[in-house]
Amino acid sequence: MPFINRPNGKLTNEEKVKMFHLMGGVAAVLALVCILLIETGAAGERRDLADIGLTAMIVMLAVSLIGAMYFKR
């Protein structure tokens, strides 16, 4: 699914909002996977790595929310 539909290669604001929404959806799914790994104990000795991944996904969710709100106006 291409985001750039113009010959000059510049993104419109609608395309930027769409990109941030997609990024937020992916980050939410990955955060859910990290939560499931931590809570079920499937991460085992790599629990610290899952915690770091969860923190990164929370940051990505915040960035995608801010970006979508910024370009929506």
Predicted model as a PDB file, atoms N, CA, C, CB and O in Angstrom, pLDDT in the B-factor column:
MODEL        1                                                                  
ATOM      1  N   MET A   1       0.843  -1.165   0.000  1.00 55.00           N  
ATOM      2  CA  MET A   1       0.000   0.000   0.000  1.00 55.00           C  
ATOM      3  C   MET A   1       0.895   1.237   0.000  1.00 55.00           C  
ATOM      4  CB  MET A   1      -0.963  -0.007   1.216  1.00 55.00           C  
ATOM      5  O   MET A   1       1.448   1.599   1.039  1.00 55.00           O  
ATOM      6  N   PRO A   2       1.043   1.886  -1.148  1.00 62.00           N  
ATOM      7  CA  PRO A   2       1.915   3.067  -1.196  1.00 62.00           C  
ATOM      8  C   PRO A   2       1.254   4.283  -0.546  1.00 62.00           C  
ATOM      9  CB  PRO A   2       2.287   3.391  -2.647  1.00 62.00           C  
ATOM     10  O   PRO A   2       0.041   4.475  -0.630  1.00 62.00           O  
ATOM     11  N   PHE A   3       2.075   5.083   0.092  1.00 58.00           N  
ATOM     12  CA  PHE A   3       1.573   6.309   0.711  1.00 58.00           C  
ATOM     13  C   PHE A   3       1.741   7.507  -0.223  1.00 58.00           C  
ATOM     14  CB  PHE A   3       2.296   6.571   2.038  1.00 58.00           C  
ATOM     15  O   PHE A   3       1.007   8.489  -0.112  1.00 58.00           O  
ATOM     16  N   ILE A   4       2.691   7.430  -1.129  1.00 65.00           N  
ATOM     17  CA  ILE A   4       2.968   8.560  -2.012  1.00 65.00           C  
ATOM     18  C   ILE A   4       2.267   8.319  -3.336  1.00 65.00           C  
ATOM     19  CB  ILE A   4       4.502   8.758  -2.220  1.00 65.00           C  
ATOM     20  O   ILE A   4       2.654   7.430  -4.095  1.00 65.00           O  
ATOM     21  N   ASN A   5       1.234   9.107  -3.617  1.00 64.00           N  
ATOM     22  CA  ASN A   5       0.455   8.957  -4.840  1.00 64.00           C  
ATOM     23  C   ASN A   5       0.724  10.079  -5.837  1.00 64.00           C  
ATOM     24  CB  ASN A   5      -1.021   8.910  -4.511  1.00 64.00           C  
ATOM     25  O   ASN A   5       0.051  10.167  -6.864  1.00 64.00           O  
ATOM     26  N   ARG A   6       1.673  10.912  -5.554  1.00 72.00           N  
ATOM     27  CA  ARG A   6       1.916  12.065  -6.413  1.00 72.00           C  
ATOM     28  C   ARG A   6       3.232  11.893  -7.164  1.00 72.00           C  
ATOM     29  CB  ARG A   6       1.933  13.366  -5.586  1.00 72.00           C  
ATOM     30  O   ARG A   6       4.153  11.238  -6.676  1.00 72.00           O  
ATOM     31  N   PRO A   7       3.314  12.486  -8.353  1.00 74.00           N  
ATOM     32  CA  PRO A   7       4.557  12.349  -9.126  1.00 74.00           C  
ATOM     33  C   PRO A   7       5.746  13.090  -8.512  1.00 74.00           C  
ATOM     34  CB  PRO A   7       4.335  12.851 -10.528  1.00 74.00           C  
ATOM     35  O   PRO A   7       6.893  12.711  -8.749  1.00 74.00           O  
ATOM     36  N   ASN A   8       5.489  14.142  -7.724  1.00 77.00           N  
ATOM     37  CA  ASN A   8       6.602  14.879  -7.125  1.00 77.00           C  
ATOM     38  C   ASN A   8       7.148  14.193  -5.867  1.00 77.00           C  
ATOM     39  CB  ASN A   8       6.160  16.295  -6.784  1.00 77.00           C  
ATOM     40  O   ASN A   8       8.188  14.601  -5.349  1.00 77.00           O  
ATOM     41  N   GLY A   9       6.469  13.168  -5.377  1.00 71.00           N  
ATOM     42  CA  GLY A   9       6.977  12.388  -4.245  1.00 71.00           C  
ATOM     43  C   GLY A   9       6.730  12.987  -2.877  1.00 71.00           C  
ATOM     44  O   GLY A   9       7.281  12.495  -1.893  1.00 71.00           O  
ATOM     45  N   LYS A  10       5.922  14.032  -2.777  1.00 80.00           N  
ATOM     46  CA  LYS A  10       5.641  14.653  -1.481  1.00 80.00           C  
ATOM     47  C   LYS A  10       4.345  14.108  -0.900  1.00 80.00           C  
ATOM     48  CB  LYS A  10       5.562  16.183  -1.615  1.00 80.00           C  
ATOM     49  O   LYS A  10       3.369  13.886  -1.616  1.00 80.00           O  
ATOM     50  N   LEU A  11       4.357  13.898   0.410  1.00 81.00           N  
ATOM     51  CA  LEU A  11       3.176  13.381   1.097  1.00 81.00           C  
ATOM     52  C   LEU A  11       2.189  14.501   1.391  1.00 81.00           C  
ATOM     53  CB  LEU A  11       3.575  12.675   2.397  1.00 81.00           C  
ATOM     54  O   LEU A  11       2.586  15.607   1.756  1.00 81.00           O  
ATOM     55  N   THR A  12       0.907  14.213   1.231  1.00 82.00           N  
ATOM     56  CA  THR A  12      -0.120  15.153   1.657  1.00 82.00           C  
ATOM     57  C   THR A  12      -0.370  14.932   3.147  1.00 82.00           C  
ATOM     58  CB  THR A  12      -1.441  14.977   0.824  1.00 82.00           C  
ATOM     59  O   THR A  12       0.088  13.947   3.725  1.00 82.00           O  
ATOM     60  N   ASN A  13      -1.094  15.851   3.750  1.00 85.00           N  
ATOM     61  CA  ASN A  13      -1.387  15.712   5.180  1.00 85.00           C  
ATOM     62  C   ASN A  13      -2.237  14.479   5.455  1.00 85.00           C  
ATOM     63  CB  ASN A  13      -2.099  16.961   5.703  1.00 85.00           C  
ATOM     64  O   ASN A  13      -2.057  13.823   6.481  1.00 85.00           O  
ATOM     65  N   GLU A  14      -3.160  14.154   4.553  1.00 86.00           N  
ATOM     66  CA  GLU A  14      -3.990  12.960   4.745  1.00 86.00           C  
ATOM     67  C   GLU A  14      -3.147  11.692   4.716  1.00 86.00           C  
ATOM     68  CB  GLU A  14      -5.079  12.886   3.670  1.00 86.00           C  
ATOM     69  O   GLU A  14      -3.383  10.764   5.490  1.00 86.00           O  
ATOM     70  N   GLU A  15      -2.164  11.656   3.823  1.00 84.00           N  
ATOM     71  CA  GLU A  15      -1.282  10.503   3.743  1.00 84.00           C  
ATOM     72  C   GLU A  15      -0.398  10.385   4.982  1.00 84.00           C  
ATOM     73  CB  GLU A  15      -0.421  10.589   2.494  1.00 84.00           C  
ATOM     74  O   GLU A  15      -0.100   9.280   5.436  1.00 84.00           O  
ATOM     75  N   LYS A  16       0.020  11.527   5.526  1.00 87.00           N  
ATOM     76  CA  LYS A  16       0.821  11.506   6.754  1.00 87.00           C  
ATOM     77  C   LYS A  16       0.008  10.992   7.935  1.00 87.00           C  
ATOM     78  CB  LYS A  16       1.361  12.906   7.064  1.00 87.00           C  
ATOM     79  O   LYS A  16       0.511  10.212   8.744  1.00 87.00           O  
ATOM     80  N   VAL A  17      -1.249  11.426   8.035  1.00 90.00           N  
ATOM     81  CA  VAL A  17      -2.122  10.951   9.110  1.00 90.00           C  
ATOM     82  C   VAL A  17      -2.345   9.453   8.969  1.00 90.00           C  
ATOM     83  CB  VAL A  17      -3.476  11.703   9.097  1.00 90.00           C  
ATOM     84  O   VAL A  17      -2.327   8.724   9.961  1.00 90.00           O  
ATOM     85  N   LYS A  18      -2.555   8.987   7.736  1.00 90.00           N  
ATOM     86  CA  LYS A  18      -2.746   7.562   7.479  1.00 90.00           C  
ATOM     87  C   LYS A  18      -1.503   6.766   7.890  1.00 90.00           C  
ATOM     88  CB  LYS A  18      -3.067   7.322   5.989  1.00 90.00           C  
ATOM     89  O   LYS A  18      -1.619   5.686   8.469  1.00 90.00           O  
ATOM     90  N   MET A  19      -0.328   7.296   7.595  1.00 89.00           N  
ATOM     91  CA  MET A  19       0.918   6.639   7.953  1.00 89.00           C  
ATOM     92  C   MET A  19       1.068   6.545   9.474  1.00 89.00           C  
ATOM     93  CB  MET A  19       2.108   7.389   7.346  1.00 89.00           C  
ATOM     94  O   MET A  19       1.472   5.503   9.990  1.00 89.00           O  
ATOM     95  N   PHE A  20       0.747   7.618  10.191  1.00 92.00           N  
ATOM     96  CA  PHE A  20       0.846   7.595  11.650  1.00 92.00           C  
ATOM     97  C   PHE A  20      -0.184   6.647  12.261  1.00 92.00           C  
ATOM     98  CB  PHE A  20       0.660   9.005  12.216  1.00 92.00           C  
ATOM     99  O   PHE A  20       0.102   5.998  13.267  1.00 92.00           O  
ATOM    100  N   HIS A  21      -1.376   6.555  11.670  1.00 93.00           N  
ATOM    101  CA  HIS A  21      -2.379   5.608  12.165  1.00 93.00           C  
ATOM    102  C   HIS A  21      -1.908   4.170  11.977  1.00 93.00           C  
ATOM    103  CB  HIS A  21      -3.722   5.822  11.446  1.00 93.00           C  
ATOM    104  O   HIS A  21      -2.085   3.332  12.861  1.00 93.00           O  
ATOM    105  N   LEU A  22      -1.314   3.890  10.835  1.00 93.00           N  
ATOM    106  CA  LEU A  22      -0.787   2.548  10.589  1.00 93.00           C  
ATOM    107  C   LEU A  22       0.350   2.221  11.553  1.00 93.00           C  
ATOM    108  CB  LEU A  22      -0.302   2.421   9.139  1.00 93.00           C  
ATOM    109  O   LEU A  22       0.428   1.109  12.075  1.00 93.00           O  
ATOM    110  N   MET A  23       1.226   3.189  11.786  1.00 93.00           N  
ATOM    111  CA  MET A  23       2.328   2.987  12.724  1.00 93.00           C  
ATOM    112  C   MET A  23       1.792   2.733  14.135  1.00 93.00           C  
ATOM    113  CB  MET A  23       3.271   4.210  12.721  1.00 93.00           C  
ATOM    114  O   MET A  23       2.329   1.890  14.853  1.00 93.00           O  
ATOM    115  N   GLY A  24       0.761   3.436  14.529  1.00 94.00           N  
ATOM    116  CA  GLY A  24       0.162   3.224  15.844  1.00 94.00           C  
ATOM    117  C   GLY A  24      -0.483   1.856  15.969  1.00 94.00           C  
ATOM    118  O   GLY A  24      -0.406   1.226  17.024  1.00 94.00           O  
ATOM    119  N   GLY A  25      -1.116   1.393  14.905  1.00 94.00           N  
ATOM    120  CA  GLY A  25      -1.723   0.063  14.929  1.00 94.00           C  
ATOM    121  C   GLY A  25      -0.690  -1.035  15.062  1.00 94.00           C  
ATOM    122  O   GLY A  25      -0.884  -1.982  15.824  1.00 94.00           O  
ATOM    123  N   VAL A  26       0.398  -0.918  14.336  1.00 95.00           N  
ATOM    124  CA  VAL A  26       1.475  -1.912  14.431  1.00 95.00           C  
ATOM    125  C   VAL A  26       2.102  -1.890  15.819  1.00 95.00           C  
ATOM    126  CB  VAL A  26       2.553  -1.652  13.357  1.00 95.00           C  
ATOM    127  O   VAL A  26       2.369  -2.942  16.399  1.00 95.00           O  
ATOM    128  N   ALA A  27       2.337  -0.695  16.353  1.00 94.00           N  
ATOM    129  CA  ALA A  27       2.927  -0.585  17.693  1.00 94.00           C  
ATOM    130  C   ALA A  27       1.990  -1.168  18.751  1.00 94.00           C  
ATOM    131  CB  ALA A  27       3.245   0.888  18.022  1.00 94.00           C  
ATOM    132  O   ALA A  27       2.452  -1.774  19.718  1.00 94.00           O  
ATOM    133  N   ALA A  28       0.680  -0.990  18.578  1.00 95.00           N  
ATOM    134  CA  ALA A  28      -0.279  -1.538  19.543  1.00 95.00           C  
ATOM    135  C   ALA A  28      -0.258  -3.065  19.529  1.00 95.00           C  
ATOM    136  CB  ALA A  28      -1.699  -1.028  19.239  1.00 95.00           C  
ATOM    137  O   ALA A  28      -0.299  -3.696  20.586  1.00 95.00           O  
ATOM    138  N   VAL A  29      -0.196  -3.656  18.348  1.00 96.00           N  
ATOM    139  CA  VAL A  29      -0.145  -5.120  18.256  1.00 96.00           C  
ATOM    140  C   VAL A  29       1.144  -5.654  18.869  1.00 96.00           C  
ATOM    141  CB  VAL A  29      -0.262  -5.577  16.789  1.00 96.00           C  
ATOM    142  O   VAL A  29       1.121  -6.646  19.598  1.00 96.00           O  
ATOM    143  N   LEU A  30       2.268  -5.003  18.577  1.00 95.00           N  
ATOM    144  CA  LEU A  30       3.538  -5.457  19.156  1.00 95.00           C  
ATOM    145  C   LEU A  30       3.566  -5.270  20.667  1.00 95.00           C  
ATOM    146  CB  LEU A  30       4.707  -4.708  18.521  1.00 95.00           C  
ATOM    147  O   LEU A  30       4.145  -6.089  21.380  1.00 95.00           O  
ATOM    148  N   ALA A  31       2.946  -4.200  21.167  1.00 95.00           N  
ATOM    149  CA  ALA A  31       2.861  -4.006  22.615  1.00 95.00           C  
ATOM    150  C   ALA A  31       2.024  -5.102  23.259  1.00 95.00           C  
ATOM    151  CB  ALA A  31       2.268  -2.629  22.941  1.00 95.00           C  
ATOM    152  O   ALA A  31       2.351  -5.581  24.344  1.00 95.00           O  
ATOM    153  N   LEU A  32       0.944  -5.500  22.592  1.00 95.00           N  
ATOM    154  CA  LEU A  32       0.115  -6.590  23.101  1.00 95.00           C  
ATOM    155  C   LEU A  32       0.894  -7.898  23.157  1.00 95.00           C  
ATOM    156  CB  LEU A  32      -1.128  -6.760  22.234  1.00 95.00           C  
ATOM    157  O   LEU A  32       0.759  -8.664  24.111  1.00 95.00           O  
ATOM    158  N   VAL A  33       1.702  -8.151  22.141  1.00 94.00           N  
ATOM    159  CA  VAL A  33       2.539  -9.358  22.138  1.00 94.00           C  
ATOM    160  C   VAL A  33       3.532  -9.320  23.292  1.00 94.00           C  
ATOM    161  CB  VAL A  33       3.289  -9.499  20.794  1.00 94.00           C  
ATOM    162  O   VAL A  33       3.736 -10.328  23.969  1.00 94.00           O  
ATOM    163  N   CYS A  34       4.149  -8.164  23.521  1.00 94.00           N  
ATOM    164  CA  CYS A  34       5.096  -8.037  24.635  1.00 94.00           C  
ATOM    165  C   CYS A  34       4.402  -8.256  25.979  1.00 94.00           C  
ATOM    166  CB  CYS A  34       5.767  -6.654  24.609  1.00 94.00           C  
ATOM    167  O   CYS A  34       4.954  -8.908  26.866  1.00 94.00           O  
ATOM    168  N   ILE A  35       3.204  -7.716  26.128  1.00 95.00           N  
ATOM    169  CA  ILE A  35       2.456  -7.901  27.378  1.00 95.00           C  
ATOM    170  C   ILE A  35       2.133  -9.369  27.593  1.00 95.00           C  
ATOM    171  CB  ILE A  35       1.159  -7.070  27.365  1.00 95.00           C  
ATOM    172  O   ILE A  35       2.274  -9.887  28.701  1.00 95.00           O  
ATOM    173  N   LEU A  36       1.698 -10.043  26.527  1.00 95.00           N  
ATOM    174  CA  LEU A  36       1.386 -11.470  26.655  1.00 95.00           C  
ATOM    175  C   LEU A  36       2.621 -12.287  27.010  1.00 95.00           C  
ATOM    176  CB  LEU A  36       0.774 -11.994  25.360  1.00 95.00           C  
ATOM    177  O   LEU A  36       2.540 -13.217  27.812  1.00 95.00           O  
ATOM    178  N   LEU A  37       3.761 -11.949  26.419  1.00 93.00           N  
ATOM    179  CA  LEU A  37       5.002 -12.657  26.742  1.00 93.00           C  
ATOM    180  C   LEU A  37       5.392 -12.466  28.204  1.00 93.00           C  
ATOM    181  CB  LEU A  37       6.136 -12.179  25.836  1.00 93.00           C  
ATOM    182  O   LEU A  37       5.838 -13.406  28.860  1.00 93.00           O  
ATOM    183  N   ILE A  38       5.223 -11.257  28.706  1.00 93.00           N  
ATOM    184  CA  ILE A  38       5.602 -10.961  30.087  1.00 93.00           C  
ATOM    185  C   ILE A  38       4.646 -11.628  31.066  1.00 93.00           C  
ATOM    186  CB  ILE A  38       5.630  -9.447  30.325  1.00 93.00           C  
ATOM    187  O   ILE A  38       5.081 -12.261  32.029  1.00 93.00           O  
ATOM    188  N   GLU A  39       3.346 -11.488  30.824  1.00 94.00           N  
ATOM    189  CA  GLU A  39       2.355 -11.965  31.785  1.00 94.00           C  
ATOM    190  C   GLU A  39       2.233 -13.487  31.818  1.00 94.00           C  
ATOM    191  CB  GLU A  39       1.014 -11.364  31.467  1.00 94.00           C  
ATOM    192  O   GLU A  39       1.956 -14.057  32.873  1.00 94.00           O  
ATOM    193  N   THR A  40       2.434 -14.147  30.695  1.00 94.00           N  
ATOM    194  CA  THR A  40       2.325 -15.603  30.692  1.00 94.00           C  
ATOM    195  C   THR A  40       3.615 -16.282  31.120  1.00 94.00           C  
ATOM    196  CB  THR A  40       1.931 -16.087  29.321  1.00 94.00           C  
ATOM    197  O   THR A  40       3.626 -17.483  31.391  1.00 94.00           O  
ATOM    198  N   GLY A  41       4.686 -15.532  31.182  1.00 92.00           N  
ATOM    199  CA  GLY A  41       5.969 -16.106  31.565  1.00 92.00           C  
ATOM    200  C   GLY A  41       6.689 -16.766  30.406  1.00 92.00           C  
ATOM    201  O   GLY A  41       7.697 -17.443  30.607  1.00 92.00           O  
ATOM    202  N   ALA A  42       6.185 -16.578  29.194  1.00 94.00           N  
ATOM    203  CA  ALA A  42       6.802 -17.189  28.019  1.00 94.00           C  
ATOM    204  C   ALA A  42       8.144 -16.549  27.678  1.00 94.00           C  
ATOM    205  CB  ALA A  42       5.867 -17.085  26.828  1.00 94.00           C  
ATOM    206  O   ALA A  42       8.954 -17.153  26.975  1.00 94.00           O  
ATOM    207  N   ALA A  43       8.388 -15.345  28.164  1.00 90.00           N  
ATOM    208  CA  ALA A  43       9.649 -14.669  27.881  1.00 90.00           C  
ATOM    209  C   ALA A  43      10.800 -15.323  28.635  1.00 90.00           C  
ATOM    210  CB  ALA A  43       9.553 -13.187  28.247  1.00 90.00           C  
ATOM    211  O   ALA A  43      11.950 -15.270  28.196  1.00 90.00           O  
ATOM    212  N   GLY A  44      10.487 -15.933  29.760  1.00 90.00           N  
ATOM    213  CA  GLY A  44      11.516 -16.631  30.528  1.00 90.00           C  
ATOM    214  C   GLY A  44      12.618 -15.710  30.991  1.00 90.00           C  
ATOM    215  O   GLY A  44      12.367 -14.687  31.629  1.00 90.00           O  
ATOM    216  N   GLU A  45      13.846 -16.081  30.664  1.00 93.00           N  
ATOM    217  CA  GLU A  45      14.986 -15.274  31.108  1.00 93.00           C  
ATOM    218  C   GLU A  45      15.174 -14.020  30.259  1.00 93.00           C  
ATOM    219  CB  GLU A  45      16.257 -16.106  31.074  1.00 93.00           C  
ATOM    220  O   GLU A  45      16.026 -13.185  30.564  1.00 93.00           O  
ATOM    221  N   ARG A  46      14.387 -13.885  29.200  1.00 93.00           N  
ATOM    222  CA  ARG A  46      14.458 -12.684  28.357  1.00 93.00           C  
ATOM    223  C   ARG A  46      13.375 -11.680  28.722  1.00 93.00           C  
ATOM    224  CB  ARG A  46      14.336 -13.061  26.881  1.00 93.00           C  
ATOM    225  O   ARG A  46      12.955 -10.883  27.883  1.00 93.00           O  
ATOM    226  N   ARG A  47      12.931 -11.715  29.951  1.00 93.00           N  
ATOM    227  CA  ARG A  47      11.883 -10.799  30.405  1.00 93.00           C  
ATOM    228  C   ARG A  47      12.338  -9.345  30.337  1.00 93.00           C  
ATOM    229  CB  ARG A  47      11.464 -11.144  31.831  1.00 93.00           C  
ATOM    230  O   ARG A  47      11.541  -8.460  30.028  1.00 93.00           O  
ATOM    231  N   ASP A  48      13.614  -9.094  30.625  1.00 94.00           N  
ATOM    232  CA  ASP A  48      14.123  -7.721  30.540  1.00 94.00           C  
ATOM    233  C   ASP A  48      14.025  -7.186  29.109  1.00 94.00           C  
ATOM    234  CB  ASP A  48      15.583  -7.660  31.029  1.00 94.00           C  
ATOM    235  O   ASP A  48      13.696  -6.019  28.897  1.00 94.00           O  
ATOM    236  N   LEU A  49      14.312  -8.042  28.141  1.00 94.00           N  
ATOM    237  CA  LEU A  49      14.210  -7.637  26.742  1.00 94.00           C  
ATOM    238  C   LEU A  49      12.755  -7.337  26.364  1.00 94.00           C  
ATOM    239  CB  LEU A  49      14.784  -8.733  25.825  1.00 94.00           C  
ATOM    240  O   LEU A  49      12.486  -6.399  25.613  1.00 94.00           O  
ATOM    241  N   ALA A  50      11.823  -8.133  26.886  1.00 93.00           N  
ATOM    242  CA  ALA A  50      10.405  -7.885  26.628  1.00 93.00           C  
ATOM    243  C   ALA A  50       9.956  -6.585  27.287  1.00 93.00           C  
ATOM    244  CB  ALA A  50       9.551  -9.060  27.133  1.00 93.00           C  
ATOM    245  O   ALA A  50       9.134  -5.865  26.721  1.00 93.00           O  
ATOM    246  N   ASP A  51      10.480  -6.271  28.475  1.00 94.00           N  
ATOM    247  CA  ASP A  51      10.166  -4.997  29.130  1.00 94.00           C  
ATOM    248  C   ASP A  51      10.659  -3.816  28.301  1.00 94.00           C  
ATOM    249  CB  ASP A  51      10.788  -4.950  30.532  1.00 94.00           C  
ATOM    250  O   ASP A  51       9.960  -2.814  28.154  1.00 94.00           O  
ATOM    251  N   ILE A  52      11.863  -3.942  27.765  1.00 95.00           N  
ATOM    252  CA  ILE A  52      12.409  -2.869  26.930  1.00 95.00           C  
ATOM    253  C   ILE A  52      11.567  -2.715  25.657  1.00 95.00           C  
ATOM    254  CB  ILE A  52      13.895  -3.158  26.568  1.00 95.00           C  
ATOM    255  O   ILE A  52      11.295  -1.596  25.223  1.00 95.00           O  
ATOM    256  N   GLY A  53      11.157  -3.840  25.062  1.00 93.00           N  
ATOM    257  CA  GLY A  53      10.299  -3.791  23.878  1.00 93.00           C  
ATOM    258  C   GLY A  53       8.961  -3.149  24.162  1.00 93.00           C  
ATOM    259  O   GLY A  53       8.445  -2.387  23.346  1.00 93.00           O  
ATOM    260  N   LEU A  54       8.395  -3.458  25.326  1.00 94.00           N  
ATOM    261  CA  LEU A  54       7.123  -2.846  25.703  1.00 94.00           C  
ATOM    262  C   LEU A  54       7.270  -1.345  25.884  1.00 94.00           C  
ATOM    263  CB  LEU A  54       6.585  -3.478  26.986  1.00 94.00           C  
ATOM    264  O   LEU A  54       6.404  -0.580  25.458  1.00 94.00           O  
ATOM    265  N   THR A  55       8.347  -0.920  26.506  1.00 95.00           N  
ATOM    266  CA  THR A  55       8.596   0.516  26.676  1.00 95.00           C  
ATOM    267  C   THR A  55       8.747   1.199  25.319  1.00 95.00           C  
ATOM    268  CB  THR A  55       9.859   0.750  27.533  1.00 95.00           C  
ATOM    269  O   THR A  55       8.226   2.295  25.114  1.00 95.00           O  
ATOM    270  N   ALA A  56       9.450   0.564  24.400  1.00 95.00           N  
ATOM    271  CA  ALA A  56       9.632   1.141  23.064  1.00 95.00           C  
ATOM    272  C   ALA A  56       8.300   1.250  22.328  1.00 95.00           C  
ATOM    273  CB  ALA A  56      10.618   0.294  22.243  1.00 95.00           C  
ATOM    274  O   ALA A  56       8.058   2.236  21.633  1.00 95.00           O  
ATOM    275  N   MET A  57       7.441   0.254  22.473  1.00 94.00           N  
ATOM    276  CA  MET A  57       6.146   0.296  21.796  1.00 94.00           C  
ATOM    277  C   MET A  57       5.241   1.368  22.396  1.00 94.00           C  
ATOM    278  CB  MET A  57       5.462  -1.069  21.874  1.00 94.00           C  
ATOM    279  O   MET A  57       4.455   1.983  21.676  1.00 94.00           O  
ATOM    280  N   ILE A  58       5.339   1.596  23.689  1.00 94.00           N  
ATOM    281  CA  ILE A  58       4.565   2.673  24.315  1.00 94.00           C  
ATOM    282  C   ILE A  58       5.025   4.025  23.788  1.00 94.00           C  
ATOM    283  CB  ILE A  58       4.701   2.624  25.855  1.00 94.00           C  
ATOM    284  O   ILE A  58       4.208   4.911  23.535  1.00 94.00           O  
ATOM    285  N   VAL A  59       6.328   4.180  23.624  1.00 95.00           N  
ATOM    286  CA  VAL A  59       6.859   5.425  23.051  1.00 95.00           C  
ATOM    287  C   VAL A  59       6.376   5.588  21.612  1.00 95.00           C  
ATOM    288  CB  VAL A  59       8.412   5.437  23.102  1.00 95.00           C  
ATOM    289  O   VAL A  59       6.013   6.691  21.202  1.00 95.00           O  
ATOM    290  N   MET A  60       6.367   4.493  20.839  1.00 95.00           N  
ATOM    291  CA  MET A  60       5.892   4.574  19.460  1.00 95.00           C  
ATOM    292  C   MET A  60       4.405   4.925  19.390  1.00 95.00           C  
ATOM    293  CB  MET A  60       6.146   3.254  18.742  1.00 95.00           C  
ATOM    294  O   MET A  60       3.981   5.650  18.490  1.00 95.00           O  
ATOM    295  N   LEU A  61       3.616   4.417  20.329  1.00 94.00           N  
ATOM    296  CA  LEU A  61       2.201   4.782  20.377  1.00 94.00           C  
ATOM    297  C   LEU A  61       2.035   6.277  20.650  1.00 94.00           C  
ATOM    298  CB  LEU A  61       1.471   3.960  21.455  1.00 94.00           C  
ATOM    299  O   LEU A  61       1.192   6.935  20.041  1.00 94.00           O  
ATOM    300  N   ALA A  62       2.841   6.804  21.567  1.00 95.00           N  
ATOM    301  CA  ALA A  62       2.761   8.235  21.873  1.00 95.00           C  
ATOM    302  C   ALA A  62       3.175   9.076  20.666  1.00 95.00           C  
ATOM    303  CB  ALA A  62       3.647   8.575  23.083  1.00 95.00           C  
ATOM    304  O   ALA A  62       2.537  10.083  20.361  1.00 95.00           O  
ATOM    305  N   VAL A  63       4.238   8.666  19.984  1.00 95.00           N  
ATOM    306  CA  VAL A  63       4.709   9.407  18.809  1.00 95.00           C  
ATOM    307  C   VAL A  63       3.664   9.367  17.697  1.00 95.00           C  
ATOM    308  CB  VAL A  63       6.050   8.828  18.303  1.00 95.00           C  
ATOM    309  O   VAL A  63       3.424  10.377  17.035  1.00 95.00           O  
ATOM    310  N   SER A  64       3.048   8.218  17.490  1.00 95.00           N  
ATOM    311  CA  SER A  64       2.041   8.125  16.430  1.00 95.00           C  
ATOM    312  C   SER A  64       0.808   8.961  16.762  1.00 95.00           C  
ATOM    313  CB  SER A  64       1.636   6.664  16.205  1.00 95.00           C  
ATOM    314  O   SER A  64       0.213   9.560  15.866  1.00 95.00           O  
ATOM    315  N   LEU A  65       0.420   9.012  18.016  1.00 93.00           N  
ATOM    316  CA  LEU A  65      -0.713   9.839  18.416  1.00 93.00           C  
ATOM    317  C   LEU A  65      -0.414  11.315  18.208  1.00 93.00           C  
ATOM    318  CB  LEU A  65      -1.075   9.578  19.874  1.00 93.00           C  
ATOM    319  O   LEU A  65      -1.238  12.049  17.663  1.00 93.00           O  
ATOM    320  N   ILE A  66       0.756  11.747  18.640  1.00 94.00           N  
ATOM    321  CA  ILE A  66       1.147  13.158  18.478  1.00 94.00           C  
ATOM    322  C   ILE A  66       1.248  13.518  17.007  1.00 94.00           C  
ATOM    323  CB  ILE A  66       2.489  13.439  19.182  1.00 94.00           C  
ATOM    324  O   ILE A  66       0.775  14.577  16.595  1.00 94.00           O  
ATOM    325  N   GLY A  67       1.866  12.639  16.199  1.00 93.00           N  
ATOM    326  CA  GLY A  67       2.007  12.912  14.776  1.00 93.00           C  
ATOM    327  C   GLY A  67       0.685  12.999  14.062  1.00 93.00           C  
ATOM    328  O   GLY A  67       0.486  13.884  13.230  1.00 93.00           O  
ATOM    329  N   ALA A  68      -0.225  12.093  14.372  1.00 91.00           N  
ATOM    330  CA  ALA A  68      -1.544  12.119  13.730  1.00 91.00           C  
ATOM    331  C   ALA A  68      -2.318  13.371  14.126  1.00 91.00           C  
ATOM    332  CB  ALA A  68      -2.349  10.862  14.101  1.00 91.00           C  
ATOM    333  O   ALA A  68      -3.007  13.963  13.295  1.00 91.00           O  
ATOM    334  N   MET A  69      -2.211  13.773  15.380  1.00 92.00           N  
ATOM    335  CA  MET A  69      -2.910  14.983  15.821  1.00 92.00           C  
ATOM    336  C   MET A  69      -2.303  16.228  15.197  1.00 92.00           C  
ATOM    337  CB  MET A  69      -2.874  15.096  17.345  1.00 92.00           C  
ATOM    338  O   MET A  69      -3.023  17.171  14.871  1.00 92.00           O  
ATOM    339  N   TYR A  70      -0.979  16.242  15.024  1.00 92.00           N  
ATOM    340  CA  TYR A  70      -0.308  17.410  14.458  1.00 92.00           C  
ATOM    341  C   TYR A  70      -0.715  17.619  13.000  1.00 92.00           C  
ATOM    342  CB  TYR A  70       1.217  17.257  14.566  1.00 92.00           C  
ATOM    343  O   TYR A  70      -0.996  18.746  12.592  1.00 92.00           O  
ATOM    344  N   PHE A  71      -0.747  16.549  12.219  1.00 88.00           N  
ATOM    345  CA  PHE A  71      -1.040  16.694  10.794  1.00 88.00           C  
ATOM    346  C   PHE A  71      -2.528  16.716  10.490  1.00 88.00           C  
ATOM    347  CB  PHE A  71      -0.395  15.581  10.026  1.00 88.00           C  
ATOM    348  O   PHE A  71      -2.910  16.955   9.344  1.00 88.00           O  
ATOM    349  N   LYS A  72      -3.380  16.474  11.478  1.00 84.00           N  
ATOM    350  CA  LYS A  72      -4.814  16.488  11.243  1.00 84.00           C  
ATOM    351  C   LYS A  72      -5.370  17.895  11.135  1.00 84.00           C  
ATOM    352  CB  LYS A  72      -5.520  15.750  12.339  1.00 84.00           C  
ATOM    353  O   LYS A  72      -6.434  18.095  10.548  1.00 84.00           O  
ATOM    354  N   ARG A  73      -4.679  18.860  11.683  1.00 73.00           N  
ATOM    355  CA  ARG A  73      -5.217  20.223  11.649  1.00 73.00           C  
ATOM    356  C   ARG A  73      -5.041  20.895  10.343  1.00 73.00           C  
ATOM    357  CB  ARG A  73      -4.595  21.047  12.686  1.00 73.00           C  
ATOM    358  O   ARG A  73      -5.449  22.045  10.180  1.00 73.00           O  
TER     359      ARG A  73                                                      
ENDMDL                                                                          
END                                                                             
